[in-house]
Amino acid sequence: MSHPASDPRTVLPPGIVNLADHETHAATHLEPGAWAYFNGAAADEITLAANRHAWDRMGLLPRVLRPLASGHTRVELLGRTLAHPILLAPMAYQRMAHPDGELGAAYAAAALGAGMVLSTQASTRLEVVANAIRDDVGRGPLWFQLYLQHDRDFTRELVERAERAGYEALVLTVDAPCHGARDRERRAGFRLPTGITAVNLLGMLPAPEVPLAPGQSALFDGLLHHAPTWADVQWLQSITRLPVLLKGVLHPDDAREATNLGVAGIIVSNHGGRTLDTTPATATQLPHVVEAVRAVSAAMPVLVDGGIRRGTDVLKAMALGASAVLVGRPAVHGLANAGAAGVAHVLRLLRDELEIAMALTGCATLADASPALLVPR
């Protein structure tokens, strides 16, 4: 597998032994605006902190003298066997972190057998990413994240492009009908650098302006006229042959609604704390969503993201009923530090730590992980 060597940051800096180290080093590479964009969240960033703390509040109860030989981290997901349950979450504008951007992340994911979800707002064309790794027999699943655009014809064309390029599923983000109040970005005066844009959205017509009367809200009387609803989920399902997963579900009632609509999967997510501050941590809501889904479907996968920084977090998520996990910011930190090699190192660390945690809790496979592993701290 070739690597696109377009930046001197292709060798991992010394002294990085965990994901926290990656974050510390990445802060020295990223411009202040890019750092605020990638690492910031909404308002007081309470949810951002809560996502991390929720995993820390759970302890793992060791088991001893259990048979562990021939154990593995494999899982089944949407008809595929994955080497491990770790996927790269969709993250926009990755070329702000490193010139190789999404392409470097894709090479790393393929090399480590990880799934990748490409953002609608990627700074690399979706066809370029797919062509780079589509034929790699060892890669994980390749999914395309979608925001439903105001222009339904453009959305249809985008879906058709993803299908032709070889993406295997669509991940519809449903928790961001508007941006959050991102104070850190505003303080930093964040603007996209010259030459970086959402290339997959080029050519889309601007949303028609909604005339506002005095006293009307630009949000409720303007932007939200184009916000998607459950009917739009059904429309998306009707125009694609790809499975559709919903990302951004926290409420059990929404999980039940999605399951009744026959979506292919649910991703428990609060958008990394970037939309509504003070929402519950994803680790807190995961078991409630799993319970709601299992009441309707025993087979539908439930994934989770938000605050995962250790292999122990991955095991805790699986013990709570997750089918797999997604990581976002750590991958961008690795990308900033060493391009594809940095992302690969992040994934390798998580998998190695997951195996260690499994061995020390007596789990030969992830099917052995259950809530009985977890204790409050």
Sequence and secondary structure as in RCSB ss.txt:
>XXXX:A:sequence
MSHPASDPRTVLPPGIVNLADHETHAATHLEPGAWAYFNGAAADEITLAANRHAWDRMGLLPRVLRPLASGHTRV
ELLGRTLAHPILLAPMAYQRMAHPDGELGAAYAAAALGAGMVLSTQASTRLEVVANAIRDDVGRGPLWFQLYLQH
DRDFTRELVERAERAGYEALVLTVDAPCHGARDRERRAGFRLPTGITAVNLLGMLPAPEVPLAPGQSALFDGLLH
HAPTWADVQWLQSITRLPVLLKGVLHPDDAREATNLGVAGIIVSNHGGRTLDTTPATATQLPHVVEAVRAVSAAM
PVLVDGGIRRGTDVLKAMALGASAVLVGRPAVHGLANAGAAGVAHVLRLLRDELEIAMALTGCATLADASPALLV
PR
>XXXX:A:secstr
      SSTTS  TT  SHHHHHHHHTTTS HHHHHHHH  STT HHHHHHHHHHHTEEE    S   TT    E
EETTEEESSSEEE   S GGGT TTHHHHHHHHHHHTT EEEE TT SS HHHHHHHHTT TT   EEEEE   S
 HHHHHHHHHHHHHHT  EEEEE S SS    HHHHHHT    TT   GGGTT          TT  TTTTTGGG
G   HHHHHHHHHH SS EEEEEE SHHHHHHHHHTT SEEEE  GGGTSSTT   HHHHHHHHHHHHHTT SS 
 EEE SS  SHHHHHHHHHTT SEEEE HHHHHHHHHHHHHHHHHHHHHHHHHHHHHHHHTT SSGGG  GGGEE
E 
